[in-house]
């Protein structure tokens, strides 16, 4: 049976969750950790994921450039 969405670095889950909550807080969703995500709009949830991706790309670019 094929396994999908296998985590390459399972230990990173906690750090990614922390980043998600920090970004949500910056976007004004201070109770993001405890609220039902189904009650948020697609735009609100998308902003959190989009900003996470943006920040992860920025971090990778800095690391690759040696800064």
N, C-alpha and C positions, 0 to 999 in steps of 0.2 A: 504494500500500500504506500502510495506517495505521501510525503509530508510537505505541506505547504506552509509558507510564512515561517520557516525555521529561522530562529534567531542565530545570527552569526556570533554575536557576543551577548549571551544571555544576561551577563552581569550588568549590561548597560541599561536594562529595563528601568531600574530605580532612578538612574540619572536622567533618562528621557522623561519619566513621569514627573520628576522634580522640575525639569525644564518646562514641561507642559503647564504645570500649575503656576510657575513664575510668569510665563508669557500670558496666560489667561488673566492673572492678576493685573499685569501691565495693561491689558486690554479692557479692564474694568469688570472682569468676571471673577470677583474675589472669592466666591464660594464654588468655584468650578469643580473642586475636588469632591464635594458632597452632593451637588445637584444632579438631577437626572438629565443626562445629555440629550435625551429625546425631547426634552422641553425647550431646548435651544433651537434657534433657527439654523439652517444649513450654513448661512453666512457666518454666524458666530462660531460654530464649530470649525468652519473652513479657515477662518482667520487664525485660530489657534494652530491648526496644522500647517498653514502656510507660513506663519512666522517661525514655527519650529524648523521647517525646512530651510527657510532663509538663513536663520541663525546657524544651523548645522553646516550649510554651504560656506558661510563666512568663516566659520571655525576651521573647516577643511582647507580653504584657500589660504588662510593665515599659516596653518601648519605646513602646507606644501611650499609656501614662499619663504619659510624659515623665520618668520617674525614671531 
